[in-house]
Amino acid sequence: MPAKKPINENIHYLHGQIDGLAQLVLALASCTVDMDEFRDEGLKRLETLEGALLAEATPEDRLTGLAHIRTWFDAAT
């Protein structure tokens, strides 16, 4: 029987955790602020993070991950 991967190396587990956290963030946002305000603040924070990452030596996979989050955020809001 093959050894199980540690949880932090199981991509399907990590994606499930991310999906769940994303839904909780959206639920929290819908209860606390106007959705347009949430969208504007989220986009501003993503752009700031992207700028900071581009200003330093950042692995391409990390930038790709950030781009996927932005795509998700655009679709979700």
C-alpha positions in Angstrom: 0.0 0.0 0.0 1.5 3.4 -1.0 2.2 5.8 1.8 -0.3 8.7 2.0 1.1 12.1 1.1 1.1 14.7 3.9 -2.0 16.9 3.8 0.1 19.9 2.8 1.2 18.0 -0.4 -2.2 16.8 -1.4 -3.3 19.3 -4.1 -6.9 18.1 -4.0 -7.1 18.7 -0.2 -5.5 22.1 -0.6 -7.9 23.1 -3.4 -10.8 22.0 -1.2 -9.5 24.1 1.7 -9.1 27.1 -0.6 -12.6 26.7 -2.1 -14.1 26.5 1.4 -12.2 29.5 2.7 -13.2 31.5 -0.4 -16.9 30.8 0.2 -16.5 31.8 3.8 -14.8 35.1 2.9 -17.6 35.9 0.4 -20.2 35.1 3.1 -18.5 37.3 5.6 -18.1 40.1 3.1 -21.8 40.0 2.1 -22.8 40.4 5.8 -20.4 43.2 6.6 -20.0 45.5 3.6 -21.6 46.5 0.4 -20.5 44.1 -2.4 -19.3 46.9 -4.6 -17.1 48.2 -1.7 -15.8 44.7 -1.1 -15.0 44.3 -4.8 -13.2 47.6 -5.0 -11.1 46.9 -1.9 -10.3 43.4 -3.0 -9.1 44.5 -6.4 -7.0 47.2 -4.8 -5.4 44.7 -2.5 -4.8 42.2 -5.3 -3.2 44.9 -7.5 -0.9 46.0 -4.6 0.1 42.4 -3.9 0.8 41.8 -7.6 3.0 45.0 -7.8 5.0 43.9 -4.8 5.5 40.4 -6.2 6.6 41.7 -9.6 9.1 44.1 -7.9 11.0 41.1 -6.4 12.2 37.7 -7.7 9.0 35.8 -7.5 8.4 32.2 -8.8 6.2 32.1 -11.9 3.9 29.6 -10.2 3.2 32.1 -7.4 2.2 34.7 -10.0 0.0 32.2 -11.8 -1.7 31.4 -8.5 -2.4 35.0 -7.9 -3.8 35.4 -11.4 -6.1 32.5 -10.8 -7.3 34.1 -7.6 -8.0 37.3 -9.5 -10.0 35.4 -12.1 -12.0 33.7 -9.4 -12.6 37.0 -7.6 -13.8 38.7 -10.8 -16.2 35.9 -11.4 -17.4 35.7 -7.8 -18.0 39.4 -7.4 
